[in-house]
Amino acid sequence: MARAPGRAVLGFIAGALAVMTFHQGMIGALHAAGLLGSTPFPMDPTGPLSVPRIIDLCFWGGVWGILFGLLLPWLPGPDWLRGIGLGIVAGLVGLFIVAPLKGAPIANSMVADRIVLSLVINGFWGLGVGLILPGLLYGRRLARA
């Protein structure tokens, strides 16, 4: 297992890549199925720097990836399941902590289908992190051999 700094860097990369693939892929699939109004890869400006929303999502996905990379040696279970757990935790933090801090209604106004969609999207993102990060760590070990 890589040391903590390496796991943190690769965790950031895995988290950002999982946003671009798994997270946005699930948004696209849900949109195509008529279950979600949002489309993937949003380019509308957000935050104090007015960066495209997809860049903001990749940044925060990377931050969560750092946390996952650092905790990985101590988390029980298979990598993919640990990743889903990460996504669900990140989704719950977004719903119950981040949304109210941004002035949005807590947990999408407690509308069940919106909460479920958020957890599905974030859980799928977490699955991506749980699959991508071990691949990056394994590839790093192969490159050293």
C-alpha positions in Angstrom: 0.0 0.0 0.0 1.3 3.4 -0.9 2.2 5.9 1.8 -0.3 8.5 2.9 0.9 11.4 0.6 0.7 9.1 -2.4 -2.7 7.8 -1.5 -3.9 11.4 -1.0 -2.7 12.5 -4.4 -4.1 9.4 -6.2 -7.3 9.8 -4.2 -7.7 13.3 -5.5 -7.2 12.1 -9.1 -9.6 9.1 -8.6 -12.2 11.4 -7.1 -12.0 13.9 -9.9 -12.0 11.1 -12.6 -15.0 9.4 -10.9 -16.9 12.7 -11.2 -16.2 12.9 -15.0 -17.1 9.2 -15.6 -19.4 7.7 -12.9 -21.1 10.8 -11.5 -21.8 12.5 -14.8 -22.5 9.1 -16.4 -25.3 8.4 -13.9 -26.7 11.9 -14.3 -26.8 11.3 -18.1 -28.5 8.0 -17.6 -31.1 9.4 -15.2 -31.7 12.3 -17.5 -32.1 10.0 -20.5 -34.6 7.9 -18.5 -36.6 11.1 -17.8 -35.9 10.8 -14.0 -33.7 13.9 -13.7 -34.0 17.3 -15.3 -30.3 18.1 -15.0 -27.9 17.2 -17.8 -24.3 16.0 -17.4 -21.3 18.3 -17.6 -22.8 21.5 -16.5 -20.9 24.6 -17.6 -22.8 27.3 -15.7 -20.6 29.4 -13.4 -20.6 28.7 -9.7 -18.9 29.7 -6.5 -17.0 32.9 -5.8 -14.6 32.3 -8.7 -17.4 31.7 -11.2 -15.7 28.5 -12.4 -17.8 26.0 -14.5 -19.9 23.8 -12.2 -18.2 20.6 -13.6 -14.8 22.0 -12.5 -16.3 22.7 -9.0 -17.7 19.1 -8.9 -14.3 17.6 -9.9 -12.5 19.7 -7.2 -14.9 18.6 -4.4 -14.9 15.0 -5.7 -11.1 15.1 -5.5 -11.2 16.5 -1.9 -13.5 13.5 -0.9 -11.1 11.3 -2.8 -8.2 12.5 -0.7 -10.2 11.6 2.4 -10.9 8.1 1.0 -7.3 7.6 0.0 -6.1 8.4 3.5 -8.7 6.2 5.2 -8.4 3.3 2.7 -6.1 1.1 4.8 -8.4 1.3 7.8 -11.8 0.8 6.1 -13.2 -2.8 6.1 -14.7 -4.6 3.1 -14.0 -4.7 -0.6 -12.9 -1.5 -2.4 -16.1 -1.1 -4.4 -18.3 -1.3 -1.3 -16.1 1.1 0.6 -16.4 3.5 -2.3 -20.2 3.2 -2.3 -20.1 4.0 1.4 -18.0 7.1 0.6 -20.5 8.3 -1.9 -23.4 7.9 0.4 -21.6 9.7 3.2 -20.6 12.5 0.8 -24.2 12.7 -0.5 -25.6 12.9 3.1 -23.2 15.7 3.9 -24.2 17.5 0.8 -27.9 17.1 1.6 -27.9 17.9 5.3 -24.9 20.2 5.9 -23.7 21.8 2.6 -27.1 22.7 1.2 -28.3 24.6 4.3 -24.9 26.4 4.4 -25.5 27.6 0.9 -29.1 28.7 1.7 -30.8 25.8 -0.1 -33.5 23.7 1.6 -32.2 20.9 3.8 -32.2 17.5 2.0 -34.0 18.9 -1.1 -36.9 19.9 1.1 -37.2 16.3 2.4 -38.6 15.1 -0.9 -37.9 11.4 -0.9 -37.4 10.9 -4.6 -34.9 13.8 -4.8 -33.0 12.4 -1.8 -32.9 9.0 -3.4 -31.6 10.4 -6.7 -28.9 12.3 -4.9 -27.8 9.2 -3.0 -27.8 7.1 -6.2 -25.7 9.6 -8.1 -23.3 10.1 -5.2 -23.2 6.4 -4.5 -22.3 5.6 -8.1 -19.6 8.3 -7.9 -18.3 6.6 -4.8 -18.3 3.2 -6.6 -16.1 4.9 -9.3 -13.7 6.1 -6.6 -13.6 2.6 -5.1 -12.7 1.1 -8.5 -10.4 3.8 -9.8 -8.2 4.4 -6.8 -7.1 0.8 -6.3 -6.3 0.6 -10.0 -4.1 3.7 -9.7 -2.4 2.3 -6.6 -1.9 -1.1 -8.3 -0.6 0.6 -11.5 1.8 2.6 -9.4 3.2 -0.6 -7.8 3.6 -2.2 -11.3 5.5 0.9 -12.6 8.0 0.5 -9.7 8.7 -3.2 -10.4 
